[in-house]
Amino acid sequence: MDLKLGYKVQYVEEVCKMFGVAYRQRGWFDLKNGYALWFPHCDDESKNDWKNKISDGGRTIIEKNAGKSALELLETNKRDYSEKRITFAKKNDGMYHFVGIFEINESATKSKDQMTYRRISSEYPESKGGNWLWLVIALVLVAVAGAAAYFLM
């Protein structure tokens, strides 16, 4: 399965089926492989005591809970939850939009006293982004081979 920004579903159950997870009514499912499915409500309505907001052009999610401080949430998240979150945000159209893979931004959380997550990938599975490195290595090897051929003549 390939997920890219813009993919959306109407129900959390649809995503759970894609990942082979038994659906239960909640916004978090640990996949036990270093990833979790996360379904924050980022619409104009808050969900229970939670208020979430997408900012920075979709690269940041701010999470607030009326009953807990950001530092309490940070410690709980670090202790109990998977590091990478495959995130489907519920938006004002009522749909769950794939908005990327997020992880905790610990320094921003501590400095702003609000749980802050940063997007680390806009697709799943994550793009390793190393293709450019192989291109540079290949170009260097071609240049070295050309120089060696020149000096051996």
PASEBA-1860 file (N, C-alpha, C; in nm, 3 decimals):
! residues 153
1> MDLKLGYK> 0.084/-0.117/0.000/0.000/0.000/0.000/0.089/0.123/0.000 ~ 0.055/0.219/-0.083/0.127/0.345/-0.088/0.032/0.458/-0.051 ~ 0.073/0.538/0.047/-0.008/0.652/0.089/0.068/0.780/0.055 ~ -0.003/0.876/0.000/0.055/1.007/-0.030/-0.041/1.114/0.023 ~ 0.014/1.235/0.043/-0.070/1.346/0.088/-0.190/1.358/-0.003 ~ -0.305/1.388/0.056/-0.428/1.404/-0.022/-0.518/1.282/-0.017 ~ -0.464/1.164/0.015/-0.547/1.045/0.028/-0.642/1.066/0.145 ~ -0.769/1.031/0.127/-0.864/1.050/0.236/-0.966/0.938/0.239
9> VQYVEEVC> -1.020/0.915/0.357/-1.123/0.814/0.379/-1.232/0.876/0.467 ~ -1.347/0.811/0.466/-1.456/0.863/0.547/-1.454/0.807/0.689 ~ -1.405/0.685/0.703/-1.413/0.619/0.834/-1.277/0.566/0.878 ~ -1.251/0.571/1.008/-1.130/0.517/1.067/-1.119/0.367/1.036 ~ -1.231/0.298/1.034/-1.231/0.154/1.007/-1.165/0.120/0.875 ~ -1.179/0.206/0.775/-1.119/0.182/0.644/-0.967/0.174/0.654 ~ -0.908/0.265/0.731/-0.763/0.265/0.748/-0.720/0.145/0.830 ~ -0.795/0.113/0.935/-0.763/-0.003/1.017/-0.758/-0.130/0.932
17> KMFGVAYR> -0.853/-0.146/0.841/-0.854/-0.263/0.753/-0.729/-0.266/0.665 ~ -0.688/-0.150/0.614/-0.569/-0.143/0.529/-0.446/-0.194/0.602 ~ -0.439/-0.170/0.733/-0.322/-0.207/0.813/-0.345/-0.335/0.894 ~ -0.460/-0.401/0.875/-0.486/-0.526/0.944/-0.507/-0.511/1.093 ~ -0.566/-0.399/1.134/-0.589/-0.371/1.276/-0.737/-0.384/1.306 ~ -0.769/-0.451/1.415/-0.909/-0.462/1.457/-0.956/-0.325/1.506 ~ -1.065/-0.277/1.449/-1.114/-0.143/1.483/-1.181/-0.143/1.620 ~ -1.145/-0.043/1.698/-1.215/-0.009/1.821/-1.230/0.142/1.818
25> QRGWFDLK> -1.333/0.193/1.878/-1.358/0.337/1.870/-1.256/0.413/1.954 ~ -1.153/0.462/1.888/-1.051/0.543/1.952/-0.966/0.609/1.844 ~ -0.875/0.694/1.883/-0.798/0.770/1.785/-0.653/0.726/1.773 ~ -0.620/0.609/1.826/-0.481/0.565/1.831/-0.475/0.413/1.822 ~ -0.389/0.361/1.733/-0.369/0.217/1.721/-0.220/0.191/1.705 ~ -0.161/0.121/1.799/-0.018/0.088/1.790/-0.003/-0.031/1.696 ~ 0.080/-0.016/1.593/0.101/-0.123/1.496/0.211/-0.220/1.539 ~ 0.277/-0.192/1.651/0.381/-0.279/1.709/0.501/-0.298/1.617
33> NGYALWFP> 0.525/-0.202/1.528/0.640/-0.211/1.438/0.716/-0.077/1.433 ~ 0.699/0.001/1.540/0.761/0.134/1.542/0.668/0.243/1.490 ~ 0.554/0.201/1.438/0.455/0.296/1.386/0.324/0.280/1.463 ~ 0.245/0.385/1.457/0.108/0.381/1.509/0.019/0.454/1.410 ~ -0.108/0.420/1.410/-0.208/0.497/1.336/-0.263/0.601/1.431 ~ -0.274/0.724/1.384/-0.322/0.834/1.469/-0.428/0.910/1.391 ~ -0.539/0.940/1.457/-0.654/1.006/1.395/-0.694/1.130/1.474 ~ -0.611/1.232/1.476/-0.647/1.353/1.552/-0.760/1.430/1.483
41> HCDDESKN> -0.849/1.485/1.562/-0.953/1.572/1.508/-0.891/1.711/1.492 ~ -0.873/1.753/1.370/-0.815/1.884/1.342/-0.919/1.973/1.274 ~ -1.044/1.944/1.304/-1.153/2.026/1.252/-1.183/2.135/1.355 ~ -1.291/2.206/1.335/-1.324/2.316/1.425/-1.382/2.269/1.559 ~ -1.414/2.140/1.567/-1.469/2.087/1.691/-1.358/2.020/1.772 ~ -1.366/2.036/1.902/-1.271/1.962/1.986/-1.333/1.827/2.018 ~ -1.249/1.730/2.046/-1.295/1.595/2.078/-1.267/1.571/2.225 ~ -1.373/1.568/2.305/-1.361/1.556/2.451/-1.275/1.671/2.502
49> DWKNKISD> -1.162/1.640/2.564/-1.074/1.745/2.616/-0.961/1.780/2.520 ~ -0.962/1.722/2.401/-0.853/1.740/2.306/-0.884/1.850/2.205 ~ -0.782/1.930/2.175/-0.792/2.031/2.071/-0.663/2.021/1.989 ~ -0.676/1.994/1.860/-0.561/1.977/1.773/-0.567/2.078/1.660 ~ -0.450/2.119/1.613/-0.443/2.217/1.505/-0.325/2.183/1.415 ~ -0.350/2.187/1.284/-0.242/2.170/1.186/-0.192/2.309/1.150 ~ -0.059/2.325/1.150/-0.002/2.456/1.116/0.124/2.438/1.032 ~ 0.188/2.549/1.002/0.315/2.547/0.928/0.300/2.474/0.795
57> GGRTIIEK> 0.192/2.505/0.723/0.171/2.444/0.592/0.153/2.294/0.596 ~ 0.103/2.242/0.708/0.079/2.098/0.722/0.196/2.021/0.779 ~ 0.303/2.090/0.811/0.422/2.022/0.862/0.424/2.008/1.014 ~ 0.327/2.069/1.083/0.324/2.066/1.229/0.182/2.039/1.277 ~ 0.170/1.958/1.381/0.042/1.940/1.451/0.065/1.980/1.596 ~ -0.024/2.067/1.645/-0.022/2.109/1.785/-0.137/2.037/1.854 ~ -0.108/1.972/1.967/-0.207/1.895/2.040/-0.217/1.951/2.181 ~ -0.341/1.980/2.222/-0.363/2.030/2.357/-0.468/1.945/2.425
65> NAGKSALE> -0.450/1.926/2.554/-0.546/1.852/2.634/-0.580/1.938/2.754 ~ -0.710/1.957/2.778/-0.754/2.044/2.886/-0.710/1.994/3.023 ~ -0.689/1.863/3.038/-0.659/1.809/3.169/-0.513/1.781/3.197 ~ -0.426/1.794/3.095/-0.286/1.759/3.116/-0.194/1.864/3.054 ~ -0.080/1.885/3.118/0.018/1.978/3.062/0.093/1.910/2.948 ~ 0.159/1.990/2.867/0.238/1.936/2.756/0.349/1.844/2.806 ~ 0.409/1.878/2.919/0.517/1.795/2.972/0.466/1.659/3.019 ~ 0.344/1.656/3.077/0.284/1.528/3.115/0.258/1.443/2.991
73> LLETNKRD> 0.202/1.507/2.888/0.174/1.435/2.763/0.303/1.385/2.699 ~ 0.407/1.468/2.703/0.535/1.430/2.645/0.591/1.305/2.713 ~ 0.591/1.303/2.844/0.644/1.187/2.916/0.562/1.062/2.889 ~ 0.431/1.075/2.886/0.344/0.961/2.856/0.370/0.909/2.715 ~ 0.380/1.001/2.618/0.404/0.961/2.479/0.538/0.890/2.464 ~ 0.640/0.945/2.524/0.774/0.886/2.512/0.779/0.748/2.576 ~ 0.708/0.730/2.684/0.711/0.604/2.759/0.623/0.496/2.696 ~ 0.505/0.534/2.649/0.403/0.434/2.615/0.370/0.417/2.467
81> YSEKRITF> 0.412/0.508/2.382/0.361/0.505/2.245/0.471/0.495/2.140 ~ 0.435/0.444/2.024/0.528/0.433/1.913/0.577/0.570/1.870 ~ 0.699/0.571/1.821/0.763/0.697/1.786/0.703/0.763/1.662 ~ 0.674/0.685/1.560/0.625/0.741/1.433/0.475/0.719/1.420 ~ 0.406/0.825/1.379/0.261/0.821/1.370/0.215/0.839/1.225 ~ 0.152/0.737/1.171/0.090/0.747/1.039/-0.041/0.820/1.065 ~ -0.051/0.943/1.016/-0.153/1.035/1.066/-0.261/1.065/0.962 ~ -0.385/1.044/1.005/-0.503/1.079/0.926/-0.581/1.180/1.009
89> AKKNDGMY> -0.578/1.306/0.968/-0.644/1.412/1.044/-0.787/1.430/0.996 ~ -0.879/1.435/1.092/-1.018/1.466/1.056/-1.029/1.616/1.036 ~ -1.077/1.654/0.918/-1.087/1.796/0.885/-1.233/1.838/0.877 ~ -1.255/1.965/0.845/-1.391/2.021/0.845/-1.486/1.953/0.747 ~ -1.435/1.885/0.645/-1.523/1.816/0.551/-1.572/1.681/0.606 ~ -1.530/1.648/0.729/-1.573/1.523/0.792/-1.492/1.402/0.750 ~ -1.395/1.421/0.662/-1.312/1.311/0.612/-1.181/1.306/0.690 ~ -1.119/1.187/0.688/-0.987/1.168/0.748/-0.884/1.174/0.636
97> HFVGIFEI> -0.800/1.275/0.639/-0.700/1.300/0.535/-0.564/1.249/0.581 ~ -0.495/1.174/0.494/-0.357/1.136/0.525/-0.273/1.263/0.516 ~ -0.211/1.302/0.628/-0.133/1.426/0.632/0.015/1.398/0.653 ~ 0.053/1.269/0.658/0.194/1.234/0.666/0.227/1.149/0.788 ~ 0.357/1.128/0.804/0.408/1.057/0.920/0.469/1.162/1.011 ~ 0.429/1.160/1.136/0.471/1.261/1.233/0.545/1.196/1.348 ~ 0.632/1.273/1.411/0.696/1.233/1.535/0.699/1.353/1.628 ~ 0.721/1.327/1.755/0.724/1.433/1.855/0.841/1.527/1.828
105> NESATKSK> 0.814/1.656/1.837/0.919/1.758/1.834/0.939/1.799/1.980 ~ 1.032/1.731/2.044/1.048/1.747/2.189/1.090/1.889/2.228 ~ 1.181/1.948/2.154/1.228/2.083/2.191/1.116/2.186/2.178 ~ 1.036/2.177/2.072/0.924/2.270/2.056/0.818/2.247/2.163 ~ 0.795/2.121/2.199/0.698/2.090/2.304/0.738/2.155/2.436 ~ 0.866/2.143/2.471/0.914/2.199/2.597/0.915/2.351/2.594 ~ 0.954/2.411/2.484/0.966/2.557/2.480/0.831/2.627/2.467 ~ 0.733/2.563/2.404/0.603/2.628/2.382/0.495/2.577/2.476
113> DQMTYRRI> 0.527/2.477/2.558/0.432/2.416/2.651/0.305/2.371/2.580 ~ 0.324/2.308/2.464/0.214/2.244/2.392/0.273/2.127/2.314 ~ 0.202/2.014/2.312/0.253/1.897/2.239/0.266/1.935/2.093 ~ 0.386/1.917/2.041/0.415/1.956/1.904/0.473/1.836/1.829 ~ 0.417/1.809/1.713/0.463/1.699/1.628/0.508/1.758/1.495 ~ 0.615/1.703/1.437/0.662/1.749/1.306/0.649/1.635/1.206 ~ 0.616/1.674/1.084/0.605/1.574/0.978/0.744/1.535/0.933 ~ 0.769/1.404/0.929/0.899/1.354/0.885/0.891/1.290/0.748
121> SSEYPESK> 0.769/1.264/0.701/0.751/1.209/0.567/0.610/1.242/0.519 ~ 0.597/1.264/0.390/0.465/1.292/0.334/0.409/1.171/0.260 ~ 0.473/1.055/0.282/0.423/0.933/0.220/0.454/0.812/0.308 ~ 0.378/0.705/0.285/0.402/0.579/0.353/0.395/0.469/0.249 ~ 0.490/0.376/0.243/0.607/0.373/0.329/0.695/0.496/0.307 ~ 0.773/0.525/0.409/0.856/0.645/0.405/0.956/0.638/0.291 ~ 0.970/0.749/0.224/1.074/0.762/0.123/1.206/0.778/0.196 ~ 1.304/0.703/0.157/1.433/0.712/0.225/1.512/0.834/0.180
129> GGNWLWLV> 1.474/0.894/0.068/1.535/1.018/0.024/1.682/1.007/-0.007 ~ 1.736/0.887/-0.022/1.878/0.872/-0.046/1.916/0.861/-0.192 ~ 1.822/0.870/-0.285/1.852/0.853/-0.427/1.955/0.954/-0.476 ~ 1.950/1.075/-0.428/2.045/1.177/-0.472/2.186/1.139/-0.431 ~ 2.202/1.073/-0.317/2.334/1.033/-0.271/2.396/0.933/-0.367 ~ 2.317/0.836/-0.413/2.369/0.739/-0.509/2.409/0.806/-0.639 ~ 2.337/0.906/-0.680/2.372/0.980/-0.800/2.508/1.049/-0.784 ~ 2.529/1.113/-0.670/2.657/1.180/-0.643/2.770/1.078/-0.642
137> IALVLVAV> 2.750/0.964/-0.577/2.853/0.860/-0.571/2.886/0.811/-0.712 ~ 2.783/0.788/-0.793/2.806/0.742/-0.930/2.885/0.845/-1.009 ~ 2.853/0.972/-0.996/2.926/1.077/-1.068/3.071/1.084/-1.023 ~ 3.096/1.069/-0.894/3.233/1.071/-0.844/3.311/0.951/-0.899 ~ 3.249/0.834/-0.901/3.316/0.716/-0.953/3.349/0.731/-1.101 ~ 3.258/0.788/-1.178/3.284/0.812/-1.320/3.400/0.908/-1.336 ~ 3.403/1.013/-1.256/3.512/1.111/-1.264/3.645/1.048/-1.226 ~ 3.648/0.966/-1.122/3.771/0.899/-1.079/3.818/0.802/-1.187
145> AGAAAYFL> 3.725/0.727/-1.245/3.762/0.632/-1.351/3.817/0.706/-1.472 ~ 3.756/0.818/-1.506/3.806/0.898/-1.618/3.944/0.952/-1.591 ~ 3.968/1.001/-1.472/4.100/1.054/-1.435/4.203/0.942/-1.437 ~ 4.168/0.824/-1.385/4.261/0.711/-1.382/4.297/0.669/-1.525 ~ 4.197/0.664/-1.611/4.222/0.628/-1.751/4.315/0.728/-1.817 ~ 4.299/0.854/-1.789/4.382/0.960/-1.847/4.527/0.945/-1.803 ~ 4.547/0.919/-1.674/4.685/0.908/-1.622/4.752/0.777/-1.662 ~ 4.677/0.675/-1.692/4.735/0.546/-1.731/4.774/0.545/-1.879
153> M> 4.734/0.642/-1.955/4.767/0.646/-2.098/4.908/0.689/-2.120
END
